[in-house]
Amino acid sequence: MSVFDLSRPEGPTRPLLVEVPHAGLELPEELRGEIVASVEAVRRDADIYVDKLYARAPSFGASLLVARMSRYVVDLNRAQNDVDAATVTDHPTPGTLQPRGVVWRSTTDGQAILRGPLTYARLQARLKTYYTPYHAALEQTLSAMQAQHGYAILLAAHSMPSAGRALHKDRGARRADIVPGTRGRTSASPRVIDLVDAHFRDAGLSVRHDDPYQGGHTTAFYGRPREGRHAIQIELNRALYVDETTCAPKPAGMRQLSALLDGLVAKLADLDPR
């Protein structure tokens, strides 16, 4: 079982990496005894089909990194030390109590994910097997791009429920069609941010920056525009392309959004953000 798939550009390499950390649905056999969440919960909390929406990115010169594991295994958009004592009871330096760190113990609907707390040793095993290889591939790809072009752009590809769920801060609130996350416009140059904004607005979609998602660990950690690294997280409202009750794709929505994202990737691949 592969931890991730890394697709290289089909033509000349452009300085753009699209990473999809949450579309995976796989639960490794060795962890099934630790995870009690249902298949339906795994699908509901996945950024379902986002990998398919961006599947053509390599044809525009971008690299595409897609995690295959469910975020219930490890959340690749969290820091390695984002762990609380209720999740890992013997953690030497637990963080603030919260149910969805690098390992989730509760779904966004408030249901249990873990059969019981993990030991610190079990956490370290998960990180070594599933977290470290993914971020190593991400770092190596960005470094190679930057060495070749002088800069690199990271598009963190996500999706979101159309309204906040039980454990979300915006519970019940309707969300915009597109939420770019840039940590208050600090993770990428204005050229990157404004291009993304204009691209979706010109298509007639509503855009709301950093609300309710400002960009997670990946955006904050890799987004260092002064060092030539630009990161932007893009949240797609799932109602645009998915039946949120059944998780079935909406064929017309998938086609329209795929074409729109193809256009965005093509623009970003040709953009010099400096």
Secondary structure, 3 states (H helix, E strand, C coil): CCCEEEECCCCCCCCEEEEECCCCCECCHHHCCCECCCHHHHHHCCCCCHHHHCCCHHHHCCEEEEECECCCCCCCCCCCCCCECCCECCCCCCECCCCECCCECECCCCCECECCCECHHHHHHHHHHHHHHHHHHHHHHHHHHHHHHCCEEEEEEEEECCEECCCCCCECCECCCEEEECCCCCCCCHHHHHHHHHHHHHCCCCECCCCCCCCCHHHHHHCEHHHCEEEEEEEEEHHHCEECCCCEECHHHHHHHHHHHHHHHHHHHCCCCC
